[in-house]
Structures are given as structure tokens and as C-alpha cells.
């Protein structure tokens, strides 16, 4: 699968979070998220392993009860079924991969 940037469709999975239509294969999915300043992504868990990279902005991630103050260049991995949430301190761009493919984002 290949997608040129100008052909990408954006959607809003919930208020304050914009998701670039992801590129995905049989086993992994890659997504770009744009997060609005001041929102909180509620505590949740899912069966997907999630690996991320902070492109720009500032967020505080809570992963399995531990707080991580993330800035551009920081990375993380959230194992399957681990509770996590995020507080968006500044407008942020985050790129994440999910394994297996998360049907919620297709």
C-alpha cells in the first residue's frame, strides 16, 4: 500500500484528535495523529501493541500508572492490554504503529 500526502483523508475519531488515514499491511498499521492543546485522551487499553514517536508538541502519557513527559524526538512502546492515557499540553503531532492492525482506525 502506498499513499501520497495530497491524497490522504483526515478523520476525527473523537473531539480534539485528528487521524490521517493510516497506511497498513497484513500485520501493522502506521498512523499520524494531530492532538489539540488541552484535550485528555481517556484511560483505555486494547489488544494492540503500540509504538510511538513525538514529532512535535508536548504531551504527558500515563502508561500502566507511570507518567511520562514527552517532547519532540521521544519514543514509547505500550504493550498489549496495558492501560494508558494522554494529556495534551501543546498542539502535538504523534506517529504511532499498531500491531496487529487496529480496525478502529481504518
N, C-alpha and C positions, 0 to 999 in steps of 0.2 A: 504494500500500500504506500502511495506517495501522495502528498497534498501540498500544493503551492500556497503560500501565505495569503494571496489575494482571493483564493477560493475557499478559505476557511470560514466556517459558520460558527458564531458565538451563541451560547445559550446561558441562561441563568438558572442553575439548579436550585438555588434559594437566594433570598434577598442579600445583596452585597457581594455575591460570589459569581463571577463570570467565568465560564469554561469555554476554552477554544475546543471545537470539535476534535476529539483526540485521534491520533493515529494508533493503530493497534494491529497485532498479529494474532496468531493462534494462542500464544501464551502470555503476552504482555500488552499493556496499554500505556501510552505516554500522553500526559495532559498538561496544558498550561492553564493556570488559574490566575485571575486578577481579583484581588481582595480589597474591598473598600475599607478605608480607615474607620475604626470604631466598631466593626462588627465582631461578633463572637461566633465561632463555629462550635455548636454544642458538643458535649461529650458524646462519643459514639464509638463503636467498634464494628469491624467487618472481617470477613474471612480472607480478605486480600492483604498480602504483604505490600507495603507502601514505602517507596524510597523517594526522597525529595531533595530539591536544590533551591535555595532562595536566590532569585535573580536580582530582585530589588525590593526595598522596603524594610519593614521591621515587624516581626510577629513574636508572640510568646506561645510556644507549643507546650501543651501539657500531655505527656506521654506516660502512661502507666503510673500516674500520680507525681511524676517529676516534671518541673518547669524548665524549659529551655528558651533562652533569649536569643532569637535568631536574627542574623543580619545577612546582607548580600555575601554570597560565597559559602554560607553554612549549608551543611547537608544533614540528612537524618534517614533513619530506617525505622519503620513501625512494623513489628511482626504481626502476623495474623491474629485477630481476635483480641488485640490489646486496646484498651480504652484510650482515646485521645481527643483533644480539642485544641482550639487556637483562639487567641485574642489578637486582633489585627491593630497594631499600634500606629502604623503608617500605611498608606496605599502600598500594596505589595504585589509582586509577580512571583509565582512559585511554579516550578516544573516538577511533576511527580510521575513515577511509574507505578503501575499496579500489576501484581501477579496473584492469581490469574486475572484475565481481563474482567474488569468491573462493568457489568451490564448496565449499572445505574448511570454511567457516563456516555453510553453510546447513543 
